[in-house]
């Protein structure tokens, strides 16, 4: 498994078709759950804990699969009231 950092909040992992077949997987039939498991395994091999929130993109090809994992940017919080004030309708 090739394992490289990709920016400050991500990593790239490449598994060959042989490495996938040793795990009973194929590039074309890789499910999101299996991709997540592989990314967690790759982080463990690096001696790191994976972030709690991950976005994973899988790019399968005949020779293997490229997995790109990164943490999404935080959603900005609204300051003040979370919703605009309710207006009374004339009835």
Phi and psi in radians as a Rosetta constraint file:
Dihedral C 1 N 2 CA 2 C 2 CIRCULARHARMONIC -1.519 0.35
Dihedral N 2 CA 2 C 2 N 3 CIRCULARHARMONIC 2.368 0.35
Dihedral C 2 N 3 CA 3 C 3 CIRCULARHARMONIC -2.412 0.35
Dihedral N 3 CA 3 C 3 N 4 CIRCULARHARMONIC 1.984 0.35
Dihedral C 3 N 4 CA 4 C 4 CIRCULARHARMONIC -2.322 0.35
Dihedral N 4 CA 4 C 4 N 5 CIRCULARHARMONIC 2.441 0.35
Dihedral C 4 N 5 CA 5 C 5 CIRCULARHARMONIC -1.157 0.35
Dihedral N 5 CA 5 C 5 N 6 CIRCULARHARMONIC 2.587 0.35
Dihedral C 5 N 6 CA 6 C 6 CIRCULARHARMONIC -2.350 0.35
Dihedral N 6 CA 6 C 6 N 7 CIRCULARHARMONIC 1.572 0.35
Dihedral C 6 N 7 CA 7 C 7 CIRCULARHARMONIC 1.367 0.35
Dihedral N 7 CA 7 C 7 N 8 CIRCULARHARMONIC -3.038 0.35
Dihedral C 7 N 8 CA 8 C 8 CIRCULARHARMONIC -1.347 0.35
Dihedral N 8 CA 8 C 8 N 9 CIRCULARHARMONIC -0.361 0.35
Dihedral C 8 N 9 CA 9 C 9 CIRCULARHARMONIC -2.208 0.35
Dihedral N 9 CA 9 C 9 N 10 CIRCULARHARMONIC 0.502 0.35
Dihedral C 9 N 10 CA 10 C 10 CIRCULARHARMONIC -2.762 0.35
Dihedral N 10 CA 10 C 10 N 11 CIRCULARHARMONIC 3.104 0.35
Dihedral C 10 N 11 CA 11 C 11 CIRCULARHARMONIC -2.707 0.35
Dihedral N 11 CA 11 C 11 N 12 CIRCULARHARMONIC 2.702 0.35
Dihedral C 11 N 12 CA 12 C 12 CIRCULARHARMONIC -2.086 0.35
Dihedral N 12 CA 12 C 12 N 13 CIRCULARHARMONIC 2.372 0.35
Dihedral C 12 N 13 CA 13 C 13 CIRCULARHARMONIC -2.268 0.35
Dihedral N 13 CA 13 C 13 N 14 CIRCULARHARMONIC 2.373 0.35
Dihedral C 13 N 14 CA 14 C 14 CIRCULARHARMONIC -2.187 0.35
Dihedral N 14 CA 14 C 14 N 15 CIRCULARHARMONIC 2.223 0.35
Dihedral C 14 N 15 CA 15 C 15 CIRCULARHARMONIC -2.052 0.35
Dihedral N 15 CA 15 C 15 N 16 CIRCULARHARMONIC 2.319 0.35
Dihedral C 15 N 16 CA 16 C 16 CIRCULARHARMONIC -1.327 0.35
Dihedral N 16 CA 16 C 16 N 17 CIRCULARHARMONIC 2.883 0.35
Dihedral C 16 N 17 CA 17 C 17 CIRCULARHARMONIC -1.062 0.35
Dihedral N 17 CA 17 C 17 N 18 CIRCULARHARMONIC -0.601 0.35
Dihedral C 17 N 18 CA 18 C 18 CIRCULARHARMONIC -1.152 0.35
Dihedral N 18 CA 18 C 18 N 19 CIRCULARHARMONIC -0.757 0.35
Dihedral C 18 N 19 CA 19 C 19 CIRCULARHARMONIC -1.107 0.35
Dihedral N 19 CA 19 C 19 N 20 CIRCULARHARMONIC -0.672 0.35
Dihedral C 19 N 20 CA 20 C 20 CIRCULARHARMONIC -1.172 0.35
Dihedral N 20 CA 20 C 20 N 21 CIRCULARHARMONIC -0.743 0.35
Dihedral C 20 N 21 CA 21 C 21 CIRCULARHARMONIC -1.150 0.35
Dihedral N 21 CA 21 C 21 N 22 CIRCULARHARMONIC -0.515 0.35
Dihedral C 21 N 22 CA 22 C 22 CIRCULARHARMONIC -1.131 0.35
Dihedral N 22 CA 22 C 22 N 23 CIRCULARHARMONIC -0.397 0.35
Dihedral C 22 N 23 CA 23 C 23 CIRCULARHARMONIC -1.737 0.35
Dihedral N 23 CA 23 C 23 N 24 CIRCULARHARMONIC 0.089 0.35
Dihedral C 23 N 24 CA 24 C 24 CIRCULARHARMONIC 1.338 0.35
Dihedral N 24 CA 24 C 24 N 25 CIRCULARHARMONIC 0.442 0.35
Dihedral C 24 N 25 CA 25 C 25 CIRCULARHARMONIC -2.088 0.35
Dihedral N 25 CA 25 C 25 N 26 CIRCULARHARMONIC 2.806 0.35
Dihedral C 25 N 26 CA 26 C 26 CIRCULARHARMONIC -2.250 0.35
Dihedral N 26 CA 26 C 26 N 27 CIRCULARHARMONIC 2.659 0.35
Dihedral C 26 N 27 CA 27 C 27 CIRCULARHARMONIC -1.033 0.35
Dihedral N 27 CA 27 C 27 N 28 CIRCULARHARMONIC -0.723 0.35
Dihedral C 27 N 28 CA 28 C 28 CIRCULARHARMONIC -1.250 0.35
Dihedral N 28 CA 28 C 28 N 29 CIRCULARHARMONIC -0.487 0.35
Dihedral C 28 N 29 CA 29 C 29 CIRCULARHARMONIC -1.842 0.35
Dihedral N 29 CA 29 C 29 N 30 CIRCULARHARMONIC 0.279 0.35
Dihedral C 29 N 30 CA 30 C 30 CIRCULARHARMONIC -1.192 0.35
Dihedral N 30 CA 30 C 30 N 31 CIRCULARHARMONIC 2.181 0.35
Dihedral C 30 N 31 CA 31 C 31 CIRCULARHARMONIC -1.588 0.35
Dihedral N 31 CA 31 C 31 N 32 CIRCULARHARMONIC 2.836 0.35
Dihedral C 31 N 32 CA 32 C 32 CIRCULARHARMONIC -1.013 0.35
Dihedral N 32 CA 32 C 32 N 33 CIRCULARHARMONIC -0.665 0.35
Dihedral C 32 N 33 CA 33 C 33 CIRCULARHARMONIC -1.132 0.35
Dihedral N 33 CA 33 C 33 N 34 CIRCULARHARMONIC -0.715 0.35
Dihedral C 33 N 34 CA 34 C 34 CIRCULARHARMONIC -1.176 0.35
Dihedral N 34 CA 34 C 34 N 35 CIRCULARHARMONIC -0.678 0.35
Dihedral C 34 N 35 CA 35 C 35 CIRCULARHARMONIC -1.092 0.35
Dihedral N 35 CA 35 C 35 N 36 CIRCULARHARMONIC -0.742 0.35
Dihedral C 35 N 36 CA 36 C 36 CIRCULARHARMONIC -1.084 0.35
Dihedral N 36 CA 36 C 36 N 37 CIRCULARHARMONIC -0.744 0.35
Dihedral C 36 N 37 CA 37 C 37 CIRCULARHARMONIC -1.071 0.35
Dihedral N 37 CA 37 C 37 N 38 CIRCULARHARMONIC -0.730 0.35
Dihedral C 37 N 38 CA 38 C 38 CIRCULARHARMONIC -1.138 0.35
Dihedral N 38 CA 38 C 38 N 39 CIRCULARHARMONIC -0.698 0.35
Dihedral C 38 N 39 CA 39 C 39 CIRCULARHARMONIC -1.152 0.35
Dihedral N 39 CA 39 C 39 N 40 CIRCULARHARMONIC -0.733 0.35
Dihedral C 39 N 40 CA 40 C 40 CIRCULARHARMONIC -1.064 0.35
Dihedral N 40 CA 40 C 40 N 41 CIRCULARHARMONIC -0.726 0.35
Dihedral C 40 N 41 CA 41 C 41 CIRCULARHARMONIC -1.093 0.35
Dihedral N 41 CA 41 C 41 N 42 CIRCULARHARMONIC -0.732 0.35
Dihedral C 41 N 42 CA 42 C 42 CIRCULARHARMONIC -1.131 0.35
Dihedral N 42 CA 42 C 42 N 43 CIRCULARHARMONIC -0.723 0.35
Dihedral C 42 N 43 CA 43 C 43 CIRCULARHARMONIC -1.098 0.35
Dihedral N 43 CA 43 C 43 N 44 CIRCULARHARMONIC -0.683 0.35
Dihedral C 43 N 44 CA 44 C 44 CIRCULARHARMONIC -1.110 0.35
Dihedral N 44 CA 44 C 44 N 45 CIRCULARHARMONIC -0.677 0.35
Dihedral C 44 N 45 CA 45 C 45 CIRCULARHARMONIC -1.120 0.35
Dihedral N 45 CA 45 C 45 N 46 CIRCULARHARMONIC -0.489 0.35
Dihedral C 45 N 46 CA 46 C 46 CIRCULARHARMONIC -1.428 0.35
Dihedral N 46 CA 46 C 46 N 47 CIRCULARHARMONIC -0.119 0.35
Dihedral C 46 N 47 CA 47 C 47 CIRCULARHARMONIC 1.380 0.35
Dihedral N 47 CA 47 C 47 N 48 CIRCULARHARMONIC 0.438 0.35
Dihedral C 47 N 48 CA 48 C 48 CIRCULARHARMONIC -2.136 0.35
Dihedral N 48 CA 48 C 48 N 49 CIRCULARHARMONIC 2.697 0.35
Dihedral C 48 N 49 CA 49 C 49 CIRCULARHARMONIC -1.554 0.35
Dihedral N 49 CA 49 C 49 N 50 CIRCULARHARMONIC 2.365 0.35
Dihedral C 49 N 50 CA 50 C 50 CIRCULARHARMONIC -1.230 0.35
Dihedral N 50 CA 50 C 50 N 51 CIRCULARHARMONIC 2.609 0.35
Dihedral C 50 N 51 CA 51 C 51 CIRCULARHARMONIC -1.053 0.35
Dihedral N 51 CA 51 C 51 N 52 CIRCULARHARMONIC 2.677 0.35
Dihedral C 51 N 52 CA 52 C 52 CIRCULARHARMONIC -1.115 0.35
Dihedral N 52 CA 52 C 52 N 53 CIRCULARHARMONIC -0.670 0.35
Dihedral C 52 N 53 CA 53 C 53 CIRCULARHARMONIC -1.933 0.35
Dihedral N 53 CA 53 C 53 N 54 CIRCULARHARMONIC 2.055 0.35
Dihedral C 53 N 54 CA 54 C 54 CIRCULARHARMONIC -2.265 0.35
Dihedral N 54 CA 54 C 54 N 55 CIRCULARHARMONIC 2.482 0.35
Dihedral C 54 N 55 CA 55 C 55 CIRCULARHARMONIC -1.910 0.35
Dihedral N 55 CA 55 C 55 N 56 CIRCULARHARMONIC 2.272 0.35
Dihedral C 55 N 56 CA 56 C 56 CIRCULARHARMONIC -2.147 0.35
Dihedral N 56 CA 56 C 56 N 57 CIRCULARHARMONIC 2.302 0.35
Dihedral C 56 N 57 CA 57 C 57 CIRCULARHARMONIC -2.040 0.35
Dihedral N 57 CA 57 C 57 N 58 CIRCULARHARMONIC 2.293 0.35
Dihedral C 57 N 58 CA 58 C 58 CIRCULARHARMONIC -1.989 0.35
Dihedral N 58 CA 58 C 58 N 59 CIRCULARHARMONIC 2.313 0.35
Dihedral C 58 N 59 CA 59 C 59 CIRCULARHARMONIC -2.147 0.35
Dihedral N 59 CA 59 C 59 N 60 CIRCULARHARMONIC 1.583 0.35
Dihedral C 59 N 60 CA 60 C 60 CIRCULARHARMONIC -1.376 0.35
Dihedral N 60 CA 60 C 60 N 61 CIRCULARHARMONIC 2.603 0.35
Dihedral C 60 N 61 CA 61 C 61 CIRCULARHARMONIC -2.595 0.35
Dihedral N 61 CA 61 C 61 N 62 CIRCULARHARMONIC 3.034 0.35
Dihedral C 61 N 62 CA 62 C 62 CIRCULARHARMONIC -1.059 0.35
Dihedral N 62 CA 62 C 62 N 63 CIRCULARHARMONIC -0.589 0.35
Dihedral C 62 N 63 CA 63 C 63 CIRCULARHARMONIC -1.454 0.35
Dihedral N 63 CA 63 C 63 N 64 CIRCULARHARMONIC -0.196 0.35
Dihedral C 63 N 64 CA 64 C 64 CIRCULARHARMONIC 2.780 0.35
Dihedral N 64 CA 64 C 64 N 65 CIRCULARHARMONIC -2.702 0.35
Dihedral C 64 N 65 CA 65 C 65 CIRCULARHARMONIC -2.481 0.35
Dihedral N 65 CA 65 C 65 N 66 CIRCULARHARMONIC 2.406 0.35
Dihedral C 65 N 66 CA 66 C 66 CIRCULARHARMONIC -1.762 0.35
Dihedral N 66 CA 66 C 66 N 67 CIRCULARHARMONIC 2.180 0.35
Dihedral C 66 N 67 CA 67 C 67 CIRCULARHARMONIC -1.986 0.35
Dihedral N 67 CA 67 C 67 N 68 CIRCULARHARMONIC 2.146 0.35
Dihedral C 67 N 68 CA 68 C 68 CIRCULARHARMONIC -1.904 0.35
Dihedral N 68 CA 68 C 68 N 69 CIRCULARHARMONIC 2.187 0.35
Dihedral C 68 N 69 CA 69 C 69 CIRCULARHARMONIC -2.173 0.35
Dihedral N 69 CA 69 C 69 N 70 CIRCULARHARMONIC 2.343 0.35
Dihedral C 69 N 70 CA 70 C 70 CIRCULARHARMONIC -2.638 0.35
Dihedral N 70 CA 70 C 70 N 71 CIRCULARHARMONIC 2.779 0.35
Dihedral C 70 N 71 CA 71 C 71 CIRCULARHARMONIC -1.578 0.35
Dihedral N 71 CA 71 C 71 N 72 CIRCULARHARMONIC 2.288 0.35
Dihedral C 71 N 72 CA 72 C 72 CIRCULARHARMONIC -1.217 0.35
Dihedral N 72 CA 72 C 72 N 73 CIRCULARHARMONIC 2.703 0.35
Dihedral C 72 N 73 CA 73 C 73 CIRCULARHARMONIC -1.156 0.35
Dihedral N 73 CA 73 C 73 N 74 CIRCULARHARMONIC 2.640 0.35
Dihedral C 73 N 74 CA 74 C 74 CIRCULARHARMONIC -1.159 0.35
Dihedral N 74 CA 74 C 74 N 75 CIRCULARHARMONIC 2.595 0.35
Dihedral C 74 N 75 CA 75 C 75 CIRCULARHARMONIC -1.394 0.35
Dihedral N 75 CA 75 C 75 N 76 CIRCULARHARMONIC 2.228 0.35
Dihedral C 75 N 76 CA 76 C 76 CIRCULARHARMONIC -1.138 0.35
Dihedral N 76 CA 76 C 76 N 77 CIRCULARHARMONIC 2.431 0.35
Dihedral C 76 N 77 CA 77 C 77 CIRCULARHARMONIC -1.559 0.35
Dihedral N 77 CA 77 C 77 N 78 CIRCULARHARMONIC 2.503 0.35
Dihedral C 77 N 78 CA 78 C 78 CIRCULARHARMONIC -1.393 0.35
Dihedral N 78 CA 78 C 78 N 79 CIRCULARHARMONIC 2.377 0.35
Dihedral C 78 N 79 CA 79 C 79 CIRCULARHARMONIC -1.445 0.35
Dihedral N 79 CA 79 C 79 N 80 CIRCULARHARMONIC 2.631 0.35
Dihedral C 79 N 80 CA 80 C 80 CIRCULARHARMONIC 1.384 0.35
Dihedral N 80 CA 80 C 80 N 81 CIRCULARHARMONIC -2.448 0.35
Dihedral C 80 N 81 CA 81 C 81 CIRCULARHARMONIC -1.311 0.35
Dihedral N 81 CA 81 C 81 N 82 CIRCULARHARMONIC 2.435 0.35
Dihedral C 81 N 82 CA 82 C 82 CIRCULARHARMONIC -1.236 0.35
Dihedral N 82 CA 82 C 82 N 83 CIRCULARHARMONIC -0.426 0.35
Dihedral C 82 N 83 CA 83 C 83 CIRCULARHARMONIC -2.315 0.35
Dihedral N 83 CA 83 C 83 N 84 CIRCULARHARMONIC 2.633 0.35
Dihedral C 83 N 84 CA 84 C 84 CIRCULARHARMONIC -1.136 0.35
Dihedral N 84 CA 84 C 84 N 85 CIRCULARHARMONIC 2.693 0.35
Dihedral C 84 N 85 CA 85 C 85 CIRCULARHARMONIC -1.138 0.35
Dihedral N 85 CA 85 C 85 N 86 CIRCULARHARMONIC 2.583 0.35
Dihedral C 85 N 86 CA 86 C 86 CIRCULARHARMONIC -1.313 0.35
Dihedral N 86 CA 86 C 86 N 87 CIRCULARHARMONIC 2.460 0.35
Dihedral C 86 N 87 CA 87 C 87 CIRCULARHARMONIC -1.843 0.35
Dihedral N 87 CA 87 C 87 N 88 CIRCULARHARMONIC 2.438 0.35
Dihedral C 87 N 88 CA 88 C 88 CIRCULARHARMONIC -1.380 0.35
Dihedral N 88 CA 88 C 88 N 89 CIRCULARHARMONIC 2.335 0.35
Dihedral C 88 N 89 CA 89 C 89 CIRCULARHARMONIC -1.586 0.35
Dihedral N 89 CA 89 C 89 N 90 CIRCULARHARMONIC 2.502 0.35
Dihedral C 89 N 90 CA 90 C 90 CIRCULARHARMONIC -1.266 0.35
Dihedral N 90 CA 90 C 90 N 91 CIRCULARHARMONIC 2.043 0.35
